[in-house]
Amino acid sequence: MKITPVKTEKDYQSALKEIDRLFDAKPNTPSGDKLDVLITLVEAYEEKHYPIDLPDAAAALQYWMESRGLDRKDLQPYLGTRARVSEILNHKRDLTLNMIRKLHDGLHIPVELLIKQTKHTKKSKRTSTHS
């Protein structure tokens, strides 16, 4: 079994083809072991070259609600008024630290999903020079 590091796009494509060929290999066989190693190498390459960014807080909240059958009103104890919930889900306002804590403690939403600033609320920083 000759396995080499996946360093280039060509290496990556070759490894994917080999994974496809070995996909039905039985575990604990030479082919199954080769498949395991290739998958590990490909995953490492993909993490480096094709990172998947976490969603912003509003998108994460919308997904969390949909996947658990929650309504906007279910967020009110954690975010405040109906209007505040709407502002957050519509990318008009970011979550506060207190809201993040409440959502994490009450709904067990991972903090990592709640801390990313929403795209539309990001403030651009302008620098100006005065002579």
C-alpha positions in Angstrom: 0.0 0.0 0.0 1.7 3.2 -1.2 0.2 6.3 0.3 1.7 9.8 -0.1 0.8 13.1 1.5 -2.0 15.1 -0.2 -0.2 18.4 -0.9 -1.6 19.6 -4.2 -4.9 19.7 -6.0 -3.7 16.9 -8.2 -2.9 14.8 -5.2 -6.3 15.6 -3.8 -8.1 14.6 -6.9 -6.1 11.4 -7.1 -6.9 10.6 -3.5 -10.6 11.2 -4.1 -10.6 8.8 -7.0 -8.9 6.2 -4.9 -11.4 6.7 -2.1 -14.2 6.3 -4.5 -12.7 3.0 -5.8 -12.2 1.7 -2.2 -15.5 3.0 -0.8 -17.0 -0.4 -0.2 -13.9 -2.0 1.3 -14.4 -4.0 4.4 -13.0 -2.6 7.7 -9.7 -4.1 9.0 -8.6 -5.3 5.6 -5.6 -3.8 3.7 -8.1 -2.0 1.4 -10.2 -0.8 4.4 -7.1 0.5 6.1 -5.9 2.3 3.0 -9.4 3.9 2.7 -9.2 5.1 6.4 -5.8 6.7 5.8 -6.8 8.3 2.5 -9.9 9.8 4.1 -7.9 11.2 6.9 -5.4 12.8 4.5 -8.3 14.2 2.3 -10.0 15.6 5.4 -6.8 17.4 6.5 -6.4 18.8 3.0 -10.0 20.0 2.8 -9.8 21.7 6.2 -6.8 23.7 5.1 -7.9 24.5 1.5 -11.7 24.4 1.7 -12.6 25.7 5.2 -16.3 25.9 5.9 -17.2 29.1 7.7 -19.6 29.0 10.6 -23.0 30.7 9.9 -23.6 34.1 11.5 -25.7 34.2 14.7 -29.0 35.0 12.9 -28.6 32.1 10.5 -27.6 29.8 13.3 -30.6 30.8 15.3 -32.9 30.2 12.4 -31.5 26.8 11.8 -31.7 25.9 15.5 -35.4 27.0 15.5 -36.3 25.0 12.4 -34.5 21.9 13.5 -36.2 21.9 16.9 -39.7 23.1 15.9 -39.3 26.4 17.7 -41.1 29.7 16.9 -39.9 33.2 17.2 -41.9 33.5 20.4 -39.8 30.8 21.9 -36.8 33.1 21.7 -38.5 36.0 23.6 -37.4 34.8 27.0 -33.8 34.9 25.8 -33.8 37.9 23.5 -36.6 40.2 24.7 -39.5 41.6 22.9 -41.0 40.3 19.7 -39.5 43.3 17.9 -36.1 42.5 19.2 -36.3 38.9 18.1 -37.3 40.1 14.6 -34.4 42.6 14.5 -31.9 39.8 15.3 -33.4 37.3 12.9 -33.5 39.9 10.1 -29.8 40.8 10.6 -30.6 44.3 11.9 -29.1 43.8 15.4 -26.4 41.6 16.8 -26.8 39.5 19.9 -25.5 40.9 23.1 -23.3 39.0 25.5 -26.2 38.6 27.9 -28.5 37.2 25.1 -25.7 34.7 24.1 -25.5 33.5 27.7 -29.2 33.1 28.0 -29.5 31.2 24.7 -26.6 29.0 25.6 -27.9 28.2 29.1 -31.6 27.9 28.2 -31.5 26.3 24.7 -28.0 24.8 24.9 -27.0 26.4 21.7 -23.2 26.3 21.3 -21.6 29.7 22.0 -19.4 29.3 18.9 -22.6 29.5 16.8 -23.8 32.7 18.5 -20.7 34.9 18.6 -20.2 35.5 14.8 -21.4 38.9 13.9 -24.2 39.1 11.3 -23.1 40.3 7.9 -25.5 43.2 7.6 -24.8 44.7 11.0 -21.0 44.8 10.6 -19.8 48.3 10.7 -17.2 49.3 8.3 -14.3 51.1 9.9 -13.2 54.2 8.1 -9.9 55.8 8.7 -9.4 59.3 7.7 -6.3 61.4 7.8 -6.5 65.1 8.4 -3.6 67.3 7.3 
